[in-house]
Amino acid sequence: MRFVLSRFGGLAAIRQLPLVVDTANLPQDVSLRIHGLVQQAGLRQLPSEMSSDQPDAFGYELQVTHDDGQVTTVSFDHASAPQPLRDLVSALREVPRTC
């Protein structure tokens, strides 16, 4: 699976460079953990956009290219994301940048 995670917004409306993670380049235990988090989050069943309408909240866009080639894109902020999706984002952000 390949993930592109973009973060934007906040008080200064900053857009950061996207984080790109490909599970093919990760150690097996990390890759399995991320695959499991994708299943728990139910990415393919989530709405494409979720928002809590909180002012100055950080927004995220997560684009996932699944192993079968399908692409899922979800836009959300922290407050609108279900916990499994937040856990997935945290796991992706913990991956060393060399992966």
N, C-alpha and C positions, 0 to 999 in steps of 0.2 A: 504494500500500500504506500501511496505517496500522499503526503499532507502539505498543504500550504496554509499557514496560519498568519493572518494579518491582524494587527491591533491598531486601533485609531481612536481619536477622541480624547476625552479627559478635559481638564480645565484649559489646556493650551491647544486643544484640537490637533495634537501631534499624530502623524501617521508614521509608524515604524516600518523598517524594511521587513518583508515577510520572512517568517521562519519556515524553512523547507526541511521536511524529514521524510526519508524513504526507509521503510522498515527493512528493505533488502540489505541496507548498509549497517544495520544495528546488530548488536549481539543477540543471540537467539532468545535469551530470557527477556530482554527489553522488548523485542519485537512481539513475542507472545503476549506480554503484558498489554502492549498498545492494542493488539488485535482484540484481546479480551475486553478492553475498555470501549472499543468501537462497538462491539456486540452489546455491551451493557447500555451504552448511550442510545442504541437504536437509531443511528444516524439516518438511515434511509427512510425512517418513519417520521422524523422530525419535520416541522414546517420549515420552509426555506428562510423565513424571517421571523425572529422573535424579538420583542422589545419591551422593556419595562417602563419606557418613557421617563427614566430618571435623567435629569439634566446633568451634563458633564460626566456621564458614565463612559467608561472605556467600552468601545464596541469591538467585536471580533468578526472576522469572516474566516471560516474554515472550509477549504476545498479539499475533498478526499477523492483520490483516484483509487478505486477498489481493485483488488486483484483480478476481478473479472472485466476490468476496463471501464466500468460505469463510474461516473463522476457525481458526487453529491456535494452541494454547496449549502452551507448554513450560515446565516448572519444573526448575531445575537449580542446581548450585553450580559455582563456577569449575573445580574439579578434575574434576567429572564431565562437563563440557561438551567436546565435540570442538573442536579448534582453529578450524574454520570458524565455529562458533557463537560462540566467544569473539571472533573477528575481527568478526563482525556486531555484537555488543554494543559493542565498542570503537568501531566506526564510528557507531553510534547515539548513543553518549555524546559523540562529538566534534561532533555537529550543533549549531550555535548554537541557543540556547533560543528564539529568535524564530521558528524554523521550526515 
